[in-house]
Amino acid sequence: MISSDLVADCFELARDIRELDMRAAPYDLEDLGYAPVRIETAAGKAEYAEAQRVFASRGEPLRTRLTEECERLLAAA
């Protein structure tokens, strides 16, 4: 009942967040093309924090769209 475009947009954001989490974890994913985020360093912490800010910014319009969709569905019920 939620538009597939919105679902896809939310999934894309979730995937990108998971990628960052994996890059910041103690896994070596360089052979798969994922550069590590070395959160044990000041630069790595800053990189991680900036990425989180970007994710929050990307998520805001998705939350708004999802809220609107839910309100639409509830009004139709």
N, CA, C and O atoms as a Tripos MOL2 file, in Angstrom:
@<TRIPOS>MOLECULE
protein
  308   307    77     0     0
PROTEIN
NO_CHARGES

@<TRIPOS>ATOM
      1 N           0.8110   -1.1940    0.0000 N.3       1 MET1
      2 CA          0.0000    0.0000    0.0000 C.3       1 MET1
      3 C           0.8610    1.2680    0.0000 C.2       1 MET1
      4 O           0.3580    2.3710   -0.2150 O.2       1 MET1
      5 N           2.1410    1.0970    0.2400 N.am      2 ILE2
      6 CA          3.0830    2.2150    0.1490 C.3       2 ILE2
      7 C           3.7050    2.1590   -1.2470 C.2       2 ILE2
      8 O           3.9960    1.0800   -1.7630 O.2       2 ILE2
      9 N           3.9030    3.3180   -1.8430 N.am      3 SER3
     10 CA          4.4310    3.3240   -3.2080 C.3       3 SER3
     11 C           5.7810    2.6090   -3.2850 C.2       3 SER3
     12 O           6.6140    2.7100   -2.3850 O.2       3 SER3
     13 N           5.9630    1.9000   -4.3670 N.am      4 SER4
     14 CA          7.2200    1.1590   -4.5340 C.3       4 SER4
     15 C           8.4090    2.1090   -4.6540 C.2       4 SER4
     16 O           9.5210    1.7460   -4.2700 O.2       4 SER4
     17 N           8.2000    3.3080   -5.1740 N.am      5 ASP5
     18 CA          9.2970    4.2900   -5.2340 C.3       5 ASP5
     19 C           9.7830    4.6480   -3.8410 C.2       5 ASP5
     20 O          10.9870    4.7390   -3.6000 O.2       5 ASP5
     21 N           8.8450    4.8510   -2.9220 N.am      6 LEU6
     22 CA          9.2230    5.1920   -1.5490 C.3       6 LEU6
     23 C           9.9300    4.0210   -0.8730 C.2       6 LEU6
     24 O          10.9320    4.2080   -0.1830 O.2       6 LEU6
     25 N           9.4090    2.8280   -1.0720 N.am      7 VAL7
     26 CA         10.0460    1.6380   -0.4970 C.3       7 VAL7
     27 C          11.4670    1.5090   -1.0320 C.2       7 VAL7
     28 O          12.3950    1.2440   -0.2680 O.2       7 VAL7
     29 N          11.6440    1.6930   -2.3310 N.am      8 ALA8
     30 CA         12.9760    1.5960   -2.9330 C.3       8 ALA8
     31 C          13.9100    2.6780   -2.3940 C.2       8 ALA8
     32 O          15.0780    2.4050   -2.1200 O.2       8 ALA8
     33 N          13.4110    3.8900   -2.2410 N.am      9 ASP9
     34 CA         14.2380    4.9760   -1.6990 C.3       9 ASP9
     35 C          14.6710    4.6790   -0.2660 C.2       9 ASP9
     36 O          15.8190    4.9270    0.1040 O.2       9 ASP9
     37 N          13.7530    4.1500    0.5360 N.am     10 CYS10
     38 CA         14.0840    3.7950    1.9270 C.3      10 CYS10
     39 C          15.0970    2.6500    1.9590 C.2      10 CYS10
     40 O          16.0300    2.6600    2.7610 O.2      10 CYS10
     41 N          14.9080    1.6790    1.0910 N.am     11 PHE11
     42 CA         15.8410    0.5550    1.0300 C.3      11 PHE11
     43 C          17.2330    1.0280    0.6250 C.2      11 PHE11
     44 O          18.2310    0.5670    1.1780 O.2      11 PHE11
     45 N          17.3030    1.9430   -0.3350 N.am     12 GLU12
     46 CA         18.5970    2.4630   -0.7760 C.3      12 GLU12
     47 C          19.3300    3.1540    0.3780 C.2      12 GLU12
     48 O          20.5320    2.9630    0.5590 O.2      12 GLU12
     49 N          18.6100    3.9450    1.1450 N.am     13 LEU13
     50 CA         19.2220    4.5980    2.3020 C.3      13 LEU13
     51 C          19.6860    3.5580    3.3210 C.2      13 LEU13
     52 O          20.7990    3.6530    3.8390 O.2      13 LEU13
     53 N          18.8530    2.5800    3.6060 N.am     14 ALA14
     54 CA         19.2250    1.5260    4.5610 C.3      14 ALA14
     55 C          20.4610    0.7700    4.0910 C.2      14 ALA14
     56 O          21.3410    0.4490    4.8900 O.2      14 ALA14
     57 N          20.5240    0.4860    2.7920 N.am     15 ARG15
     58 CA         21.6940   -0.2040    2.2360 C.3      15 ARG15
     59 C          22.9580    0.6290    2.4090 C.2      15 ARG15
     60 O          24.0060    0.1070    2.7870 O.2      15 ARG15
     61 N          22.8550    1.9170    2.1330 N.am     16 ASP16
     62 CA         24.0180    2.7940    2.2680 C.3      16 ASP16
     63 C          24.4830    2.9000    3.7180 C.2      16 ASP16
     64 O          25.6830    2.9410    3.9900 O.2      16 ASP16
     65 N          23.5370    2.9440    4.6360 N.am     17 ILE17
     66 CA         23.8800    2.9770    6.0600 C.3      17 ILE17
     67 C          24.5730    1.6800    6.4610 C.2      17 ILE17
     68 O          25.5680    1.7030    7.1860 O.2      17 ILE17
     69 N          24.0600    0.5710    5.9980 N.am     18 ARG18
     70 CA         24.6710   -0.7280    6.3210 C.3      18 ARG18
     71 C          26.0660   -0.8250    5.7470 C.2      18 ARG18
     72 O          26.9620   -1.3760    6.3870 O.2      18 ARG18
     73 N          26.2670   -0.2960    4.5470 N.am     19 GLU19
     74 CA         27.6030   -0.3080    3.9560 C.3      19 GLU19
     75 C          28.5900    0.4510    4.8420 C.2      19 GLU19
     76 O          29.6980   -0.0200    5.0960 O.2      19 GLU19
     77 N          28.1800    1.6220    5.3070 N.am     20 LEU20
     78 CA         29.0550    2.3900    6.1940 C.3      20 LEU20
     79 C          29.3440    1.6010    7.4690 C.2      20 LEU20
     80 O          30.4870    1.5510    7.9220 O.2      20 LEU20
     81 N          28.3310    0.9940    8.0410 N.am     21 ASP21
     82 CA         28.5340    0.1990    9.2610 C.3      21 ASP21
     83 C          29.5270   -0.9270    9.0340 C.2      21 ASP21
     84 O          30.3800   -1.1910    9.8810 O.2      21 ASP21
     85 N          29.4160   -1.5860    7.9010 N.am     22 MET22
     86 CA         30.3530   -2.6720    7.5920 C.3      22 MET22
     87 C          31.7680   -2.1290    7.3940 C.2      22 MET22
     88 O          32.7400   -2.7500    7.8240 O.2      22 MET22
     89 N          31.8810   -0.9680    6.7420 N.am     23 ARG23
     90 CA         33.2010   -0.3700    6.5190 C.3      23 ARG23
     91 C          33.8230    0.0840    7.8350 C.2      23 ARG23
     92 O          35.0480    0.1120    7.9610 O.2      23 ARG23
     93 N          32.9940    0.4400    8.8190 N.am     24 ALA24
     94 CA         33.5030    0.8970   10.1120 C.3      24 ALA24
     95 C          33.7350   -0.2630   11.0800 C.2      24 ALA24
     96 O          34.3330   -0.0720   12.1390 O.2      24 ALA24
     97 N          33.2770   -1.4390   10.7360 N.am     25 ALA25
     98 CA         33.4390   -2.6270   11.5760 C.3      25 ALA25
     99 C          34.8250   -3.2370   11.3240 C.2      25 ALA25
    100 O          35.5220   -2.8420   10.3900 O.2      25 ALA25
    101 N          35.2100   -4.1870   12.1530 N.am     26 PRO26
    102 CA         36.5490   -4.7750   11.9940 C.3      26 PRO26
    103 C          36.6540   -5.8090   10.8720 C.2      26 PRO26
    104 O          37.4520   -6.7430   10.9550 O.2      26 PRO26
    105 N          35.8430   -5.6380    9.8210 N.am     27 TYR27
    106 CA         35.9140   -6.5440    8.6810 C.3      27 TYR27
    107 C          36.8330   -5.9430    7.6300 C.2      27 TYR27
    108 O          36.8960   -4.7220    7.4820 O.2      27 TYR27
    109 N          37.5410   -6.7880    6.9030 N.am     28 ASP28
    110 CA         38.3790   -6.3230    5.8060 C.3      28 ASP28
    111 C          37.6170   -6.5470    4.5030 C.2      28 ASP28
    112 O          37.5590   -7.6630    3.9870 O.2      28 ASP28
    113 N          37.0430   -5.4840    3.9890 N.am     29 LEU29
    114 CA         36.2350   -5.5760    2.7820 C.3      29 LEU29
    115 C          36.8990   -4.9180    1.5800 C.2      29 LEU29
    116 O          36.2610   -4.7030    0.5500 O.2      29 LEU29
    117 N          38.1820   -4.6020    1.7170 N.am     30 GLU30
    118 CA         38.8800   -3.9180    0.6320 C.3      30 GLU30
    119 C          38.9030   -4.7500   -0.6510 C.2      30 GLU30
    120 O          38.8290   -4.1890   -1.7440 O.2      30 GLU30
    121 N          39.0020   -6.0580   -0.5410 N.am     31 ASP31
    122 CA         38.9840   -6.9130   -1.7350 C.3      31 ASP31
    123 C          37.6580   -6.8280   -2.4770 C.2      31 ASP31
    124 O          37.5780   -7.1570   -3.6600 O.2      31 ASP31
    125 N          36.6180   -6.3840   -1.7750 N.am     32 LEU32
    126 CA         35.3030   -6.2260   -2.3820 C.3      32 LEU32
    127 C          35.0520   -4.7890   -2.8360 C.2      32 LEU32
    128 O          33.9680   -4.4650   -3.3200 O.2      32 LEU32
    129 N          36.0630   -3.9310   -2.6770 N.am     33 GLY33
    130 CA         35.9550   -2.5550   -3.1340 C.3      33 GLY33
    131 C          35.4450   -1.5640   -2.1070 C.2      33 GLY33
    132 O          35.0620   -0.4500   -2.4640 O.2      33 GLY33
    133 N          35.4330   -1.9480   -0.8300 N.am     34 TYR34
    134 CA         34.9550   -1.0600    0.2250 C.3      34 TYR34
    135 C          36.1230   -0.6220    1.0940 C.2      34 TYR34
    136 O          36.7180   -1.4250    1.8120 O.2      34 TYR34
    137 N          36.4370    0.6540    1.0170 N.am     35 ALA35
    138 CA         37.5200    1.1930    1.8370 C.3      35 ALA35
    139 C          37.0640    1.2710    3.2900 C.2      35 ALA35
    140 O          35.9180    1.6290    3.5630 O.2      35 ALA35
    141 N          37.9500    0.9410    4.2180 N.am     36 PRO36
    142 CA         37.5610    0.9860    5.6280 C.3      36 PRO36
    143 C          37.3890    2.4200    6.1320 C.2      36 PRO36
    144 O          38.0260    3.3520    5.6410 O.2      36 PRO36
    145 N          36.5230    2.5660    7.1110 N.am     37 VAL37
    146 CA         36.4050    3.8140    7.8610 C.3      37 VAL37
    147 C          37.0530    3.5070    9.2060 C.2      37 VAL37
    148 O          36.5080    2.7500   10.0100 O.2      37 VAL37
    149 N          38.1850    4.0820    9.4360 N.am     38 ARG38
    150 CA         38.9720    3.7680   10.6350 C.3      38 ARG38
    151 C          38.5040    4.6370   11.8070 C.2      38 ARG38
    152 O          39.0920    5.6740   12.1130 O.2      38 ARG38
    153 N          37.4280    4.1770   12.4490 N.am     39 ILE39
    154 CA         36.8190    4.9670   13.5160 C.3      39 ILE39
    155 C          37.6820    5.0580   14.7650 C.2      39 ILE39
    156 O          37.3550    5.7880   15.7000 O.2      39 ILE39
    157 N          38.7760    4.3200   14.7790 N.am     40 GLU40
    158 CA         39.6880    4.4130   15.9260 C.3      40 GLU40
    159 C          40.5910    5.6460   15.8180 C.2      40 GLU40
    160 O          41.3370    5.9560   16.7480 O.2      40 GLU40
    161 N          40.5230    6.3460   14.6840 N.am     41 THR41
    162 CA         41.3170    7.5630   14.5000 C.3      41 THR41
    163 C          40.3840    8.7740   14.5090 C.2      41 THR41
    164 O          39.1810    8.6430   14.2800 O.2      41 THR41
    165 N          40.9440    9.9400   14.7720 N.am     42 ALA42
    166 CA         40.1450   11.1670   14.7650 C.3      42 ALA42
    167 C          39.5470   11.4190   13.3810 C.2      42 ALA42
    168 O          38.3830   11.8020   13.2610 O.2      42 ALA42
    169 N          40.3400   11.2050   12.3510 N.am     43 ALA43
    170 CA         39.8440   11.4130   10.9890 C.3      43 ALA43
    171 C          38.7250   10.4310   10.6540 C.2      43 ALA43
    172 O          37.7370   10.8040   10.0220 O.2      43 ALA43
    173 N          38.8780    9.1870   11.0730 N.am     44 GLY44
    174 CA         37.8490    8.1860   10.8270 C.3      44 GLY44
    175 C          36.5590    8.4910   11.5690 C.2      44 GLY44
    176 O          35.4670    8.3150   11.0290 O.2      44 GLY44
    177 N          36.6910    8.9540   12.8220 N.am     45 LYS45
    178 CA         35.5020    9.3390   13.5860 C.3      45 LYS45
    179 C          34.7850   10.4950   12.9100 C.2      45 LYS45
    180 O          33.5560   10.5170   12.8340 O.2      45 LYS45
    181 N          35.5590   11.4570   12.4180 N.am     46 ALA46
    182 CA         34.9680   12.6100   11.7350 C.3      46 ALA46
    183 C          34.2710   12.1740   10.4480 C.2      46 ALA46
    184 O          33.1760   12.6480   10.1430 O.2      46 ALA46
    185 N          34.8980   11.2780    9.6970 N.am     47 GLU47
    186 CA         34.2920   10.7620    8.4670 C.3      47 GLU47
    187 C          32.9780   10.0490    8.7770 C.2      47 GLU47
    188 O          31.9780   10.2410    8.0840 O.2      47 GLU47
    189 N          32.9890    9.2350    9.8100 N.am     48 TYR48
    190 CA         31.8010    8.4830   10.2020 C.3      48 TYR48
    191 C          30.6850    9.4350   10.6470 C.2      48 TYR48
    192 O          29.5280    9.2760   10.2580 O.2      48 TYR48
    193 N          31.0500   10.4170   11.4610 N.am     49 ALA49
    194 CA         30.0580   11.3780   11.9550 C.3      49 ALA49
    195 C          29.4480   12.1790   10.8010 C.2      49 ALA49
    196 O          28.2410   12.4220   10.7850 O.2      49 ALA49
    197 N          30.2650   12.5830    9.8530 N.am     50 GLU50
    198 CA         29.7480   13.3290    8.6990 C.3      50 GLU50
    199 C          28.8130   12.4620    7.8770 C.2      50 GLU50
    200 O          27.7680   12.9320    7.4270 O.2      50 GLU50
    201 N          29.1690   11.2180    7.6780 N.am     51 ALA51
    202 CA         28.2970   10.3080    6.9290 C.3      51 ALA51
    203 C          26.9620   10.1440    7.6560 C.2      51 ALA51
    204 O          25.9130   10.0910    7.0140 O.2      51 ALA51
    205 N          26.9910   10.0630    8.9770 N.am     52 GLN52
    206 CA         25.7540    9.9460    9.7520 C.3      52 GLN52
    207 C          24.8830   11.1890    9.5810 C.2      52 GLN52
    208 O          23.6600   11.0840    9.4840 O.2      52 GLN52
    209 N          25.5100   12.3630    9.5440 N.am     53 ARG53
    210 CA         24.7440   13.5960    9.3240 C.3      53 ARG53
    211 C          24.0800   13.5750    7.9440 C.2      53 ARG53
    212 O          22.9250   13.9710    7.7930 O.2      53 ARG53
    213 N          24.8230   13.1120    6.9510 N.am     54 VAL54
    214 CA         24.2680   13.0220    5.5960 C.3      54 VAL54
    215 C          23.1060   12.0350    5.5670 C.2      54 VAL54
    216 O          22.0840   12.3020    4.9350 O.2      54 VAL54
    217 N          23.2510   10.9130    6.2370 N.am     55 PHE55
    218 CA         22.1730    9.9330    6.2820 C.3      55 PHE55
    219 C          20.9310   10.5180    6.9570 C.2      55 PHE55
    220 O          19.8120   10.3040    6.4920 O.2      55 PHE55
    221 N          21.1230   11.2440    8.0360 N.am     56 ALA56
    222 CA         19.9880   11.8700    8.7230 C.3      56 ALA56
    223 C          19.2910   12.8620    7.7990 C.2      56 ALA56
    224 O          18.0630   12.9470    7.7770 O.2      56 ALA56
    225 N          20.0740   13.5990    7.0480 N.am     57 SER57
    226 CA         19.5230   14.5650    6.1030 C.3      57 SER57
    227 C          18.7630   13.8590    4.9810 C.2      57 SER57
    228 O          17.6790   14.2960    4.5920 O.2      57 SER57
    229 N          19.3160   12.7960    4.4730 N.am     58 ARG58
    230 CA         18.6380   12.0160    3.4340 C.3      58 ARG58
    231 C          17.3650   11.3640    3.9650 C.2      58 ARG58
    232 O          16.3910   11.2050    3.2290 O.2      58 ARG58
    233 N          17.3740   10.9950    5.2230 N.am     59 GLY59
    234 CA         16.2370   10.3050    5.8110 C.3      59 GLY59
    235 C          15.0540   11.2020    6.1040 C.2      59 GLY59
    236 O          13.9150   10.7350    6.1160 O.2      59 GLY59
    237 N          15.2980   12.4710    6.3390 N.am     60 GLU60
    238 CA         14.2080   13.3810    6.7100 C.3      60 GLU60
    239 C          13.0840   13.4150    5.6720 C.2      60 GLU60
    240 O          11.9250   13.2360    6.0450 O.2      60 GLU60
    241 N          13.3740   13.6380    4.3840 N.am     61 PRO61
    242 CA         12.2570   13.6390    3.4290 C.3      61 PRO61
    243 C          11.5910   12.2640    3.2860 C.2      61 PRO61
    244 O          10.4040   12.1760    2.9750 O.2      61 PRO61
    245 N          12.3520   11.2090    3.5100 N.am     62 LEU62
    246 CA         11.7530    9.8700    3.4600 C.3      62 LEU62
    247 C          10.7740    9.6810    4.6170 C.2      62 LEU62
    248 O           9.6910    9.1260    4.4370 O.2      62 LEU62
    249 N          11.1610   10.1450    5.8020 N.am     63 ARG63
    250 CA         10.2580   10.0550    6.9530 C.3      63 ARG63
    251 C           8.9860   10.8600    6.6900 C.2      63 ARG63
    252 O           7.8840   10.4180    7.0170 O.2      63 ARG63
    253 N           9.1460   12.0360    6.1020 N.am     64 THR64
    254 CA          7.9870   12.8700    5.7880 C.3      64 THR64
    255 C           7.0700   12.1710    4.8000 C.2      64 THR64
    256 O           5.8570   12.1140    5.0070 O.2      64 THR64
    257 N           7.6440   11.6380    3.7260 N.am     65 ARG65
    258 CA          6.8510   10.9300    2.7270 C.3      65 ARG65
    259 C           6.1450    9.7150    3.3270 C.2      65 ARG65
    260 O           4.9800    9.4550    3.0270 O.2      65 ARG65
    261 N           6.8590    8.9750    4.1760 N.am     66 LEU66
    262 CA          6.2620    7.7930    4.7910 C.3      66 LEU66
    263 C           5.1250    8.1880    5.7310 C.2      66 LEU66
    264 O           4.0850    7.5300    5.7590 O.2      66 LEU66
    265 N           5.3160    9.2410    6.4870 N.am     67 THR67
    266 CA          4.2530    9.7300    7.3770 C.3      67 THR67
    267 C           3.0280   10.1280    6.5660 C.2      67 THR67
    268 O           1.8990    9.8030    6.9330 O.2      67 THR67
    269 N           3.2560   10.8330    5.4630 N.am     68 GLU68
    270 CA          2.1420   11.2390    4.6030 C.3      68 GLU68
    271 C           1.4080   10.0260    4.0370 C.2      68 GLU68
    272 O           0.1780   10.0060    3.9770 O.2      68 GLU68
    273 N           2.1660    9.0240    3.6270 N.am     69 GLU69
    274 CA          1.5460    7.7990    3.1040 C.3      69 GLU69
    275 C           0.7150    7.1050    4.1800 C.2      69 GLU69
    276 O          -0.3980    6.6490    3.9150 O.2      69 GLU69
    277 N           1.2510    7.0280    5.3780 N.am     70 CYS70
    278 CA          0.5080    6.3740    6.4790 C.3      70 CYS70
    279 C          -0.7490    7.1690    6.8160 C.2      70 CYS70
    280 O          -1.8070    6.5850    7.0500 O.2      70 CYS70
    281 N          -0.6430    8.4770    6.8420 N.am     71 GLU71
    282 CA         -1.8300    9.2970    7.1200 C.3      71 GLU71
    283 C          -2.8820    9.1090    6.0300 C.2      71 GLU71
    284 O          -4.0770    9.0390    6.3190 O.2      71 GLU71
    285 N          -2.4360    9.0280    4.7770 N.am     72 ARG72
    286 CA         -3.3520    8.7950    3.6660 C.3      72 ARG72
    287 C          -4.0680    7.4610    3.8370 C.2      72 ARG72
    288 O          -5.2810    7.3690    3.6470 O.2      72 ARG72
    289 N          -3.3120    6.4360    4.1940 N.am     73 LEU73
    290 CA         -3.8950    5.1120    4.3640 C.3      73 LEU73
    291 C          -4.8720    5.0720    5.5400 C.2      73 LEU73
    292 O          -5.9320    4.4520    5.4500 O.2      73 LEU73
    293 N          -4.5180    5.7240    6.6260 N.am     74 LEU74
    294 CA         -5.4010    5.7460    7.7870 C.3      74 LEU74
    295 C          -6.6890    6.5310    7.5130 C.2      74 LEU74
    296 O          -7.7590    6.1810    8.0100 O.2      74 LEU74
    297 N          -6.5700    7.5930    6.7170 N.am     75 ALA75
    298 CA         -7.7590    8.3890    6.3780 C.3      75 ALA75
    299 C          -8.7200    7.6100    5.4880 C.2      75 ALA75
    300 O          -9.9340    7.8090    5.5260 O.2      75 ALA75
    301 N          -8.1430    6.7150    4.6840 N.am     76 ALA76
    302 CA         -8.9700    5.9230    3.7710 C.3      76 ALA76
    303 C          -9.6370    4.7490    4.4780 C.2      76 ALA76
    304 O         -10.5680    4.1490    3.9390 O.2      76 ALA76
    305 N          -9.1780    4.4240    5.6590 N.am     77 ALA77
    306 CA         -9.6820    3.2510    6.3610 C.3      77 ALA77
    307 C         -11.0370    3.4710    6.9870 C.2      77 ALA77
    308 O         -11.5830    2.5620    7.6120 O.2      77 ALA77
@<TRIPOS>BOND
     1     1     2 1
     2     2     3 1
     3     3     4 2
     4     3     5 am
     5     5     6 1
     6     6     7 1
     7     7     8 2
     8     7     9 am
     9     9    10 1
    10    10    11 1
    11    11    12 2
    12    11    13 am
    13    13    14 1
    14    14    15 1
    15    15    16 2
    16    15    17 am
    17    17    18 1
    18    18    19 1
    19    19    20 2
    20    19    21 am
    21    21    22 1
    22    22    23 1
    23    23    24 2
    24    23    25 am
    25    25    26 1
    26    26    27 1
    27    27    28 2
    28    27    29 am
    29    29    30 1
    30    30    31 1
    31    31    32 2
    32    31    33 am
    33    33    34 1
    34    34    35 1
    35    35    36 2
    36    35    37 am
    37    37    38 1
    38    38    39 1
    39    39    40 2
    40    39    41 am
    41    41    42 1
    42    42    43 1
    43    43    44 2
    44    43    45 am
    45    45    46 1
    46    46    47 1
    47    47    48 2
    48    47    49 am
    49    49    50 1
    50    50    51 1
    51    51    52 2
    52    51    53 am
    53    53    54 1
    54    54    55 1
    55    55    56 2
    56    55    57 am
    57    57    58 1
    58    58    59 1
    59    59    60 2
    60    59    61 am
    61    61    62 1
    62    62    63 1
    63    63    64 2
    64    63    65 am
    65    65    66 1
    66    66    67 1
    67    67    68 2
    68    67    69 am
    69    69    70 1
    70    70    71 1
    71    71    72 2
    72    71    73 am
    73    73    74 1
    74    74    75 1
    75    75    76 2
    76    75    77 am
    77    77    78 1
    78    78    79 1
    79    79    80 2
    80    79    81 am
    81    81    82 1
    82    82    83 1
    83    83    84 2
    84    83    85 am
    85    85    86 1
    86    86    87 1
    87    87    88 2
    88    87    89 am
    89    89    90 1
    90    90    91 1
    91    91    92 2
    92    91    93 am
    93    93    94 1
    94    94    95 1
    95    95    96 2
    96    95    97 am
    97    97    98 1
    98    98    99 1
    99    99   100 2
   100    99   101 am
   101   101   102 1
   102   102   103 1
   103   103   104 2
   104   103   105 am
   105   105   106 1
   106   106   107 1
   107   107   108 2
   108   107   109 am
   109   109   110 1
   110   110   111 1
   111   111   112 2
   112   111   113 am
   113   113   114 1
   114   114   115 1
   115   115   116 2
   116   115   117 am
   117   117   118 1
   118   118   119 1
   119   119   120 2
   120   119   121 am
   121   121   122 1
   122   122   123 1
   123   123   124 2
   124   123   125 am
   125   125   126 1
   126   126   127 1
   127   127   128 2
   128   127   129 am
   129   129   130 1
   130   130   131 1
   131   131   132 2
   132   131   133 am
   133   133   134 1
   134   134   135 1
   135   135   136 2
   136   135   137 am
   137   137   138 1
   138   138   139 1
   139   139   140 2
   140   139   141 am
   141   141   142 1
   142   142   143 1
   143   143   144 2
   144   143   145 am
   145   145   146 1
   146   146   147 1
   147   147   148 2
   148   147   149 am
   149   149   150 1
   150   150   151 1
   151   151   152 2
   152   151   153 am
   153   153   154 1
   154   154   155 1
   155   155   156 2
   156   155   157 am
   157   157   158 1
   158   158   159 1
   159   159   160 2
   160   159   161 am
   161   161   162 1
   162   162   163 1
   163   163   164 2
   164   163   165 am
   165   165   166 1
   166   166   167 1
   167   167   168 2
   168   167   169 am
   169   169   170 1
   170   170   171 1
   171   171   172 2
   172   171   173 am
   173   173   174 1
   174   174   175 1
   175   175   176 2
   176   175   177 am
   177   177   178 1
   178   178   179 1
   179   179   180 2
   180   179   181 am
   181   181   182 1
   182   182   183 1
   183   183   184 2
   184   183   185 am
   185   185   186 1
   186   186   187 1
   187   187   188 2
   188   187   189 am
   189   189   190 1
   190   190   191 1
   191   191   192 2
   192   191   193 am
   193   193   194 1
   194   194   195 1
   195   195   196 2
   196   195   197 am
   197   197   198 1
   198   198   199 1
   199   199   200 2
   200   199   201 am
   201   201   202 1
   202   202   203 1
   203   203   204 2
   204   203   205 am
   205   205   206 1
   206   206   207 1
   207   207   208 2
   208   207   209 am
   209   209   210 1
   210   210   211 1
   211   211   212 2
   212   211   213 am
   213   213   214 1
   214   214   215 1
   215   215   216 2
   216   215   217 am
   217   217   218 1
   218   218   219 1
   219   219   220 2
   220   219   221 am
   221   221   222 1
   222   222   223 1
   223   223   224 2
   224   223   225 am
   225   225   226 1
   226   226   227 1
   227   227   228 2
   228   227   229 am
   229   229   230 1
   230   230   231 1
   231   231   232 2
   232   231   233 am
   233   233   234 1
   234   234   235 1
   235   235   236 2
   236   235   237 am
   237   237   238 1
   238   238   239 1
   239   239   240 2
   240   239   241 am
   241   241   242 1
   242   242   243 1
   243   243   244 2
   244   243   245 am
   245   245   246 1
   246   246   247 1
   247   247   248 2
   248   247   249 am
   249   249   250 1
   250   250   251 1
   251   251   252 2
   252   251   253 am
   253   253   254 1
   254   254   255 1
   255   255   256 2
   256   255   257 am
   257   257   258 1
   258   258   259 1
   259   259   260 2
   260   259   261 am
   261   261   262 1
   262   262   263 1
   263   263   264 2
   264   263   265 am
   265   265   266 1
   266   266   267 1
   267   267   268 2
   268   267   269 am
   269   269   270 1
   270   270   271 1
   271   271   272 2
   272   271   273 am
   273   273   274 1
   274   274   275 1
   275   275   276 2
   276   275   277 am
   277   277   278 1
   278   278   279 1
   279   279   280 2
   280   279   281 am
   281   281   282 1
   282   282   283 1
   283   283   284 2
   284   283   285 am
   285   285   286 1
   286   286   287 1
   287   287   288 2
   288   287   289 am
   289   289   290 1
   290   290   291 1
   291   291   292 2
   292   291   293 am
   293   293   294 1
   294   294   295 1
   295   295   296 2
   296   295   297 am
   297   297   298 1
   298   298   299 1
   299   299   300 2
   300   299   301 am
   301   301   302 1
   302   302   303 1
   303   303   304 2
   304   303   305 am
   305   305   306 1
   306   306   307 1
   307   307   308 2
@<TRIPOS>SUBSTRUCTURE
     1 MET1         2 RESIDUE 1 A MET
     2 ILE2         6 RESIDUE 1 A ILE
     3 SER3        10 RESIDUE 1 A SER
     4 SER4        14 RESIDUE 1 A SER
     5 ASP5        18 RESIDUE 1 A ASP
     6 LEU6        22 RESIDUE 1 A LEU
     7 VAL7        26 RESIDUE 1 A VAL
     8 ALA8        30 RESIDUE 1 A ALA
     9 ASP9        34 RESIDUE 1 A ASP
    10 CYS10       38 RESIDUE 1 A CYS
    11 PHE11       42 RESIDUE 1 A PHE
    12 GLU12       46 RESIDUE 1 A GLU
    13 LEU13       50 RESIDUE 1 A LEU
    14 ALA14       54 RESIDUE 1 A ALA
    15 ARG15       58 RESIDUE 1 A ARG
    16 ASP16       62 RESIDUE 1 A ASP
    17 ILE17       66 RESIDUE 1 A ILE
    18 ARG18       70 RESIDUE 1 A ARG
    19 GLU19       74 RESIDUE 1 A GLU
    20 LEU20       78 RESIDUE 1 A LEU
    21 ASP21       82 RESIDUE 1 A ASP
    22 MET22       86 RESIDUE 1 A MET
    23 ARG23       90 RESIDUE 1 A ARG
    24 ALA24       94 RESIDUE 1 A ALA
    25 ALA25       98 RESIDUE 1 A ALA
    26 PRO26      102 RESIDUE 1 A PRO
    27 TYR27      106 RESIDUE 1 A TYR
    28 ASP28      110 RESIDUE 1 A ASP
    29 LEU29      114 RESIDUE 1 A LEU
    30 GLU30      118 RESIDUE 1 A GLU
    31 ASP31      122 RESIDUE 1 A ASP
    32 LEU32      126 RESIDUE 1 A LEU
    33 GLY33      130 RESIDUE 1 A GLY
    34 TYR34      134 RESIDUE 1 A TYR
    35 ALA35      138 RESIDUE 1 A ALA
    36 PRO36      142 RESIDUE 1 A PRO
    37 VAL37      146 RESIDUE 1 A VAL
    38 ARG38      150 RESIDUE 1 A ARG
    39 ILE39      154 RESIDUE 1 A ILE
    40 GLU40      158 RESIDUE 1 A GLU
    41 THR41      162 RESIDUE 1 A THR
    42 ALA42      166 RESIDUE 1 A ALA
    43 ALA43      170 RESIDUE 1 A ALA
    44 GLY44      174 RESIDUE 1 A GLY
    45 LYS45      178 RESIDUE 1 A LYS
    46 ALA46      182 RESIDUE 1 A ALA
    47 GLU47      186 RESIDUE 1 A GLU
    48 TYR48      190 RESIDUE 1 A TYR
    49 ALA49      194 RESIDUE 1 A ALA
    50 GLU50      198 RESIDUE 1 A GLU
    51 ALA51      202 RESIDUE 1 A ALA
    52 GLN52      206 RESIDUE 1 A GLN
    53 ARG53      210 RESIDUE 1 A ARG
    54 VAL54      214 RESIDUE 1 A VAL
    55 PHE55      218 RESIDUE 1 A PHE
    56 ALA56      222 RESIDUE 1 A ALA
    57 SER57      226 RESIDUE 1 A SER
    58 ARG58      230 RESIDUE 1 A ARG
    59 GLY59      234 RESIDUE 1 A GLY
    60 GLU60      238 RESIDUE 1 A GLU
    61 PRO61      242 RESIDUE 1 A PRO
    62 LEU62      246 RESIDUE 1 A LEU
    63 ARG63      250 RESIDUE 1 A ARG
    64 THR64      254 RESIDUE 1 A THR
    65 ARG65      258 RESIDUE 1 A ARG
    66 LEU66      262 RESIDUE 1 A LEU
    67 THR67      266 RESIDUE 1 A THR
    68 GLU68      270 RESIDUE 1 A GLU
    69 GLU69      274 RESIDUE 1 A GLU
    70 CYS70      278 RESIDUE 1 A CYS
    71 GLU71      282 RESIDUE 1 A GLU
    72 ARG72      286 RESIDUE 1 A ARG
    73 LEU73      290 RESIDUE 1 A LEU
    74 LEU74      294 RESIDUE 1 A LEU
    75 ALA75      298 RESIDUE 1 A ALA
    76 ALA76      302 RESIDUE 1 A ALA
    77 ALA77      306 RESIDUE 1 A ALA
